[in-house]
Amino acid sequence: MKALLSKAVGGPDTLVLEDIASPVAKPGWAVVSVKACGVNYPDVLIIEDRYQFKPPRPFAPGSEISGVVKEVGEGVTNVKVGDRVLANTGSGGMVEEMAVESSRLVKIPDSMPFDEAAAFLMTYGTSYYALKDRGYLKPGQTLLVLGAAGGVGLAAVELGKAMGAKVIAAASSQEKVDLCLKLGADSGVVYPLGPFDRDGQKALANLFKDACGPAGADVIYDGVGGDYAEASLRSIGWEGRFLVVGFPAGIPKLPLNLTLLKSCDVAGVFWGAAVARDPAAHQQNVKELMDLHAAGKIKPYISETYPLARAGEAITHLASRRALGKVVVTMD
C-alpha cells in the first residue's frame, strides 16, 4: 500500500510517497481501508516536531480518517468488516490502509460521505468541547470567533448557532466573513493582518469592541493567537470566558489585569488530552454531534480535495492560512 511519510524533520516538501507493507489487525484493533483523511493545523506542526506529540519516524501525518473496516482483530465487537467508520488517530492517516484501536472507531451512516466524515471529528470535536465543556455557552449569549473561516472556526460558528448563541465571525478577509455569514453567523468583522504596532493594537481592540457591542462577548473562541488575543480579550464581557484554542499567529502573552477588570476566565482547550482523560464524556459529545449532523444543523464545508500523491500541497495550503473551511486528502 502507499503511504505519505515523514522521514526527516521539515516542511511538507520533505514528505515522501512510498510503498509499505499493509497493516495486520492485532487484538483490540481493526484495519481500515482509508477513503479520506482530513488535513488539520497539527499536521503542519507535527512534521516539524513542533506539536505536543512527536511520533517516532517514519510516520504519516493525518489525524482523522474515514473508510471501511477491512479486518478486525481478536476481541473486537464494536465494529465488523464492511462497516463505514471515522476515527481520530493523532497521526498516521495519510495512508491507503491503517490499523486503528477499535475504541477510536465511530460508525457513520450511509448518508455521510467519506470526505465529510474525514472532516468531521477533529474540528467539531474540538469546538464542541470548547464551547460546551470549557466555555459553558448558553442560548442568547454572544460568541466571538477568531479565525472563523478555518476548520475549527467554521465548526465553532455552526455549533454556536446550533447552541442558540449570537455569533460574531472574525476573519482576515471579506470573502472569509461572507462564508461565515452564509453558514449562519449573525454578523462579521474583517481584521487586518499583523504584526501591529501600539496604535495598530489599539485599533484592533476597538474593532473587536465595536463588533461585540457595549456588553461585550460572553465567550471568545481564539483559534488565532498572536496580537489578536489581547485585542479580542479587551472586548470580553463581565465574567466572560476566553477560550485558548490555537496559535497560527504566534503564542500570545496576556496582561492579567484585564482578567481582573472583567472578572473573566481564560480557559485552555486541549481536546486530544480531554478525550483520553474522559472517554465517556467524549463519546457523549460524539453522539450529540452526530445527532446535530443528522438534523442538518452542522455540515463540514470542504473547500479543496487533494489526492494522496499531492497531500504535501494540501498541508502547505492549510499552513498558508488561505484555506476556507476544511481541506481533505482522498485515497481513490
N, C-alpha and C positions, 0 to 999 in steps of 0.2 A: 504494500500500500504506500501511498505518497504522504509525506509529512513536510511541513514547513518548519525548519529547525533553527533555533538559536544555538550556535556552537561557540560563539565568542561575544563578549560584551560589546554592544554597539547599537546603532540605529537600525531601521528597517532594511537598509541596504546590506546588512551583514547576514540576513536570513537566507537560508539555502533550502531549496526543494529537493528532497531525496526520497528514495525508496527504502522503506524499513520493514521489518517483519510485522505481520498482523498480531495484535494482542490476543491473549487467551484469557477466558473468564475463570478467575480463581474463586474460591469460596467467598460468598458475600458480594461478588462483583458481577457486572454484566458487560458485554461488549456491544457497543452501539455503532451501527453504520451511520456515520455523521453525514447529515444533509446540508447543514448550515452552521455557521459559527459567527456570533456577534462580536463586533470589534468595540473595545472599550478603552478608556484612558489608561487603566492599569497595563494594558498591552504595550503602550508607549514606554511606560516606566520599567516594566519587568525585564525587557530585553537589554536595558541599560543598567540593570542592577540598582535601580532607584526605587523599587517597590518594597513594601513591608516584607513580602515573602520572596525568597530567592531560590527557586527550584534548581537542582543540580543539572548541569548541561551534559548532553544536548537535551533541550526541551522545546516543545512547540508552544508559542503564545496562544491565546484564545481562552477566555474564561467562561464562556457559556455556549452550549451547543444544543442542537436538536437533531433528531434522527430516528432510526428504527432499531429496536433491540434485535441483535443478530444471534447472541448466545448468552445464556445465563449460567452462573457458577452454582456450586452446591450451596443449598440453603437459601437461595433467592426465591422469595414468594410474592414480592410486591409487584413484579413485572414478569412478562413472559416474552418469548420470541415473537416478533411481529408487532409488538406494542410501539406506538408512536410516543416519543418522550422528549423532554428537555431536561437540561441539567446545568447547574452552576458548578464549574470544575476548578476554578482558580487559575489553571493554566492547562496546556496540552490539547486545546480544542481544534487547532488548525491542522487536522489530520483527516484521513478518509475513514479510519476506524479508531475507536477509543475505548479503553477499559475504564469503567466508572463504578464507584461504590454504589450498590443498588439503592442505598438510602438517599442518595443525591438525585435519583431519577424521579421525575414528575410526569405522569401520563398526561397527554394532551388530546383534545378531541379532534376528530377528523376535520372539523370546521376551522381549525387553527393551522394556517400554512406554516411550513418549516422555517421560512425566513422570519416570520413574525415570532415564532416560538424561540428562535435563537436571539431575538432582540428583546425578549420579554423580562426574564427573571432578574438580571442584574440591575437594570435601570429602575424598573418598577419596584423590585425588592428593596433596593437602596432608598428610593424616595418614599415608599410607604412606611418603612421602618423609621425614616427621618421624621416624616410629618405626623405619623400616628404615635410612635413609641418614644420619640425624643422631643418633638415639637408640640405634642398634645393639641394639634389643630382641631378647632371646633367650628361647627356651622356658624356663618355670619362673621367670622374673623377675617382679618386681612393678611394675605400671604404675599410677600415679595420674593420672587425667584430670580436669582442672578444666573447668567448663563442659561437662560430659559429655553434656547433653541437647540441645545445639545441633548444627548440621550437622556441623562438623568434629569435635566432641566425640563424637557417636554413632559417626561413622566410626572414630575412634580406639578406642572401646570394642570395636566389632566386629572391627577389624583386630588389636587386642591379643589378643583371644581366638583369632582365626584363627592368630596367630603363636605361640600357646602360653603366653601370659603370664597371671599372676593380675591381674585388672583391678579396681581400686577406682574407682568412679564418684562424683565430687563435683559437686553441683549445688545450686541455691538453693531447691529445694522437694522435698518428699517425692514429689510427682507426677512430677517430672523424674527423681529417683533410681529410682522404681519402673519407669519406662520403660527406663532403662538396665539394670536387673536383668532385665527381660523380654527384652531384646535381648542378654543374655549376660554382663553384669558379675557378678563374683563377690561383691562387696559394694558398699555405697554409704555416702555421708556427706552430710548436708544442712548446708551452711554458711549463716550469716546474711548478710544484706545489709549492706554498709558504708554510710558510712565508719566506721572504727574508731578509738577512742582507744587509748592504750598498753595498757590492760588488755584491751580488745577484741582487739587484735592478738595478744596473748599467748594468749588463749583460743582464737583461731582457729588459731594454730600448734599448740596442744595437741590441737585437734580433728583436724588432719591427722596429727599424730604417733600418736594413738591408732588412727586408721584404718589407718595403714601398718604399725604394729607396731614392735617393738624394732629390727629390721634396717633399717627404712626402705624407701623406694621406690627401685628401681633406675632407673626413668625417670619423670619428671614431665612431663606434657603440659599446658602452661599456655596455654589459649586465652582467659584472662580478664584477667590483669594486675592493675594496681592493688595494693591491700594484700594481695591473695591470693597474690601472687608470693612475697614474702619469707616469709609464713606457711607456705606449702607447701614452700619451699626448706628450711626448718628440719626437715622430715620426710624429707629425702632420705638415702639410704644411702651408705655408703662407695663412692667412685668412681662415684656415680650421675650421670645425665645429666638436666639441666633444660632442657626444650625451650621456647623463646620463640616462641609461635605468634600471639598476638593480644592486643589491649588494650581491649576494650569497657569495662573498669572503670578505664581510665587507664594511662598509661605508668609502670611501676614503677621504683624505684631499689633495687638490691640491695646489701646490705653484703658486700663481697667477702671479709671474714674468714670468712664462712660457707663459701665455696667452698674456702678453705684448710683449715678444720677438717674438712671432709668429703672433701677431695681430689676434688671433683666438678667436672663440666664444665657450663658454661652455653652452649647452642648455639642460634643463631638459625635460624629456619625460614622461608625466603623461597622458596616453591615456584615462583612465577612466574618468578623470575630463574633458578632452578635448571633449569627446563625449557628456557629459552633458551640457557643455557650448555652443557648436556649433553643434547641431544635424544635421543641413543641410549639413555642411561640412563632418560630419561623414557618412551620407547617400551617399554622392557623392563618398567618398572613398570606401565604401562598394560596390557600383555599379562598380567602376573601378577594385576592387579586384575580384569580381565575373566574370567580363569580362576576366581578366587575367587567372582565373581558367578555364573558358570555352575554352580559347585559348590554354590551356595546358602549360602555362608559369609558373604556380605555382601549387604545389600539396603537401598537408601535408604528411610528412614522419612519419608514425606511427610505432614505434619500438616494443611496447608492448601494449596488452589489458588485462584488469582485469575485472572479474565480480564484481557486486556491493558489494557482501559479502567480497571481498578482496580489496576494494578500499583503505583501510588504507595502504596496502602494496604498492599500486601504488604511494601514496603520499610519503612514505618512500623511494621508489626507485628514485623518482624525486629529493628528498632532498639530496640524496647521490651524486648528480652531475655526476652519471654514465650513465644517460639516454641519448639516442640518439634521436633527434627529439621529437616527441610527445608521450605521454602516455595517453591512453584513457580507461575509465571505461564504460562497456556496461551493459545494463539492462536485456537483454534477456539471 
